[in-house]
Amino acid sequence: NEMREEIEAEQKDFEKLKGRFFKIRFGDGEIFIKALESVEEFMLEGDILGHCVFTNEYYKKENSLILSARINDQPVETIEVSLESLSIVQSRGINNKATKFHDRIVNLVNNNLRQQLAQIA
């Protein structure tokens, strides 16, 4: 219960910080990329992929945007993008490893993110 209250409090701050990015969605028909929209999604993504996106509180990083690459709505890789340079800082799958989809995911982000951000600016 304490965890739930903490997550709800963190969520309010996260929405203020990153809410404008929640509309980001793009894909290639198989891989679908979206912005993580809740602290709970960070927790689930970290649990499913076995990495530190939640435990290291990436939702608090002001200059980072965290995206989730999914296939059939299952997380495949989590992508950290620098909001200053709009370049990918890291993209990690299960246990922090790149997946066989890594290059496609990187290309999707590089080819679509600026256009998506321009639409929400």
N, C-alpha and C positions, 0 to 999 in steps of 0.2 A: 504493500500500500504506500509506503514511504517512497519507493521507487517510482510508482505511478505519479505521485504528487510532484516529485522532482522532474520527471519527464514533462508533465504538463506545464510547469513553470519554465523549463528550458524551451518548450515549444513556442511560447509567447515571444521570447527573445529571438528565437530562430526565425519566426514568421516576420518579425520587424526587419531583421537583417537580410533575409533572403526571399521573402514572399513574392517579390516581383519576378523571380525566376521560375516560379512553380508551373508556368504555362509551357516551359520548354519541353518539346516532344518531337522526335524525328526518328527515322529508321530506314531500313532498306527492304522491308518486306519480311525479313527473318529476324534481324536484330532490331530491337526497339530501344531507344535511349530517352530517358527522362531525368529531370532533376529530382533528387530526393526531397520530399515535401514535409517530412515530419521527423522528429527525433526518434520516434518509434521505428520509422523506416530505416534510419541509420542503424538502430539496434538489430533489426531483422537482417539487414544486409551483412552486417558484421558477423552475426551468428551463422548465417547460411554459408558465407564464403570463408569464414574463419580468419578474418583479418581485423585490424584495429580501427576501422572507420568510426565506430561508436565509442569504444573505450578511450581513444585518444581525442574524443570530442571535436571531430572535424566540423560538426555543425556550428561550432563557435568561431571558426576561422573566417575572419572578415574578408580576406582577399582570395578565398577559395570558393569555387562552386563545385558541389559534388553531384555527379551524374551516375545513374545506374544503367548499364547495358544489360538488356534482358532478352531471353528467348522463351517464348510461351509463358511470359510473365514471371520467369525464374531468373534471378540475378546471375549473370555470367561474369561480368567484371564491374568494378566500381572505379570511376574516373574522377580524378581531381584536376580541375582546370584553374589556372591562375586568372583572376578577374582583371589583373593589371595588364598582362600580356596576351590573354586569351589563348595561351598555349597549355598543352597537357603537361601537368607536373608528374602524374603517375596514373597508370591504369592497371588494376590488379584483380585477378580472379581468385580461385580457391587457394588458401594458404599463401597469399601474396604473389602467386605465380601468374605469368601471362598465360592466356588460353590460346587455342588454335584460332580463335576469332579476333585476337588482339589487333592485328594489322587492319582488319575491316573496321573494328571499333574506332581505332585512332583516325582512320580516314573519314568515317562518318562524322566524328566530332569536328575534325578539321574542315570538312566540306560544308557543314550545316550550322555550326554554333554561332558564327558571326551574324548570319542571316536571321537566326532565331532571336538573338539578342537585339538586333535592329528592330524587329517587329514589336518587341515589348518595351523598347526605350521610351 
